[in-house]
Amino acid sequence: MAHIELTNDLPGISGLMAQRPDTAAPLRLLADALLRTGTPSLSTGDRELIAAYVSELNNTRFCSDSHSAYAAVQLDGGADLVEAVLADPDTAPISEHLRALLRVAAEVQQAAQPVSDAAVAAARAAGADDTDLHDTVLIAAAFCMYNRYVDGLATELPEHPDYYGESARRITDHGYRHRTKPGDSSGAA
């Protein structure tokens, strides 16, 4: 049971956003800016994978499962690739570029301190540019916040196994910006 009274039965961050549309709006805009705007070197699927990975490191089941589903529908290799990355990015079948950025994201998740020079140098050697580094650090930092929001208020997990797949279709079709309504699972961040 959540630590606060919710007037909806939506799981995870979806319930929190439906409860507080005033705080949900900027959180959704941030998620949309970070995750829905790909670049040639960091696709929307890659961005979702970084969010899923940080959420997995934080043991935030709702966010890890949500963003894993969102990444899976956007990446070649689908759920098997996502599962391999979450299990061990060092052995997963991904590019060295993405592997190096996941290491950067892991450092951000571990502590509020500068990313090591070694991790930045490795990412640059693997082809990461300033935008890749900036966006990776901001995605990782934002997902530490989103994860703490979800877990700090002890939100519920979805009851239905299809929740994440349905939500993934909505997010990939419409993004994060639209308002969550009762019964709409697409407000997840």
Residue pairs with C-beta under 8 A, 6 or more apart in sequence:
1 154
1 156
2 15
2 153
2 154
2 155
2 156
3 152
3 153
3 154
4 19
4 153
6 15
6 16
6 18
6 19
7 19
8 15
8 18
8 19
8 182
9 15
10 18
10 180
10 182
10 183
10 184
10 185
10 187
11 62
11 155
11 156
11 157
11 158
11 159
11 163
11 185
12 62
12 63
12 66
12 150
12 155
12 156
12 157
12 158
12 188
13 27
13 62
13 63
13 146
13 149
13 150
13 155
13 187
13 188
13 189
14 167
14 180
14 184
14 185
14 186
14 187
14 188
15 155
15 156
16 24
16 149
16 150
16 153
16 155
17 23
17 24
17 27
17 28
17 180
17 187
17 189
18 24
18 180
18 181
18 182
18 187
21 179
21 180
24 179
24 180
24 187
25 179
27 146
27 189
28 176
28 177
28 178
28 187
28 189
29 176
29 177
30 142
30 189
31 142
31 146
31 176
31 189
32 175
32 176
32 177
34 47
34 51
34 135
34 138
34 139
34 142
35 44
35 47
35 48
35 51
35 70
35 139
35 176
36 44
36 175
36 176
37 44
38 44
38 45
38 46
38 47
39 131
39 132
39 135
41 97
41 127
41 128
41 129
41 131
41 132
42 101
42 131
42 132
42 135
42 136
43 74
43 75
44 74
44 172
45 71
45 74
45 75
46 71
46 75
46 98
46 101
47 135
47 139
48 67
48 70
48 71
48 74
49 67
49 71
49 75
49 82
49 85
49 98
49 102
50 101
50 102
50 105
50 136
50 139
50 140
50 143
51 63
51 67
51 70
51 71
51 139
51 143
52 63
52 64
52 66
52 67
52 68
52 70
52 71
52 82
52 85
52 86
53 85
53 86
53 89
53 102
53 105
53 106
54 105
54 106
54 108
54 109
54 139
54 140
54 143
54 144
54 147
55 63
55 64
55 66
55 67
55 143
55 146
55 147
56 64
56 68
56 86
57 106
57 109
57 110
58 64
58 109
58 143
58 144
58 147
58 148
58 151
59 151
60 146
60 147
60 150
60 151
61 157
62 150
62 155
62 157
62 158
62 188
63 143
63 146
63 147
63 150
63 188
63 189
64 86
65 157
65 164
66 164
66 167
66 168
66 188
67 143
68 79
68 82
68 83
68 86
68 164
69 79
69 164
69 165
69 167
69 168
70 167
70 168
70 171
70 172
71 82
72 78
72 79
72 81
72 82
72 168
73 168
73 169
73 172
74 172
75 81
75 82
77 84
77 93
81 92
81 93
81 94
84 91
84 92
84 93
85 92
85 94
85 102
89 99
89 102
89 103
90 99
92 99
94 102
95 126
96 126
96 127
97 123
97 126
97 127
97 128
97 132
99 126
100 119
100 122
100 123
100 125
100 126
100 128
101 123
101 128
101 132
101 133
101 136
103 119
103 122
103 123
104 115
104 119
104 120
104 123
104 128
104 133
104 136
104 137
104 140
105 136
105 137
105 139
105 140
106 140
107 115
107 116
107 119
108 115
108 136
108 137
108 140
108 141
108 144
109 140
109 143
109 144
115 133
115 137
120 133
123 132
123 133
123 136
124 133
128 136
146 189
158 164
158 185
163 185
166 185
167 185
167 186
167 188
170 184
170 185
170 186
171 186
171 188
174 186
176 187
176 188
176 189
178 186
179 187
180 186
180 187
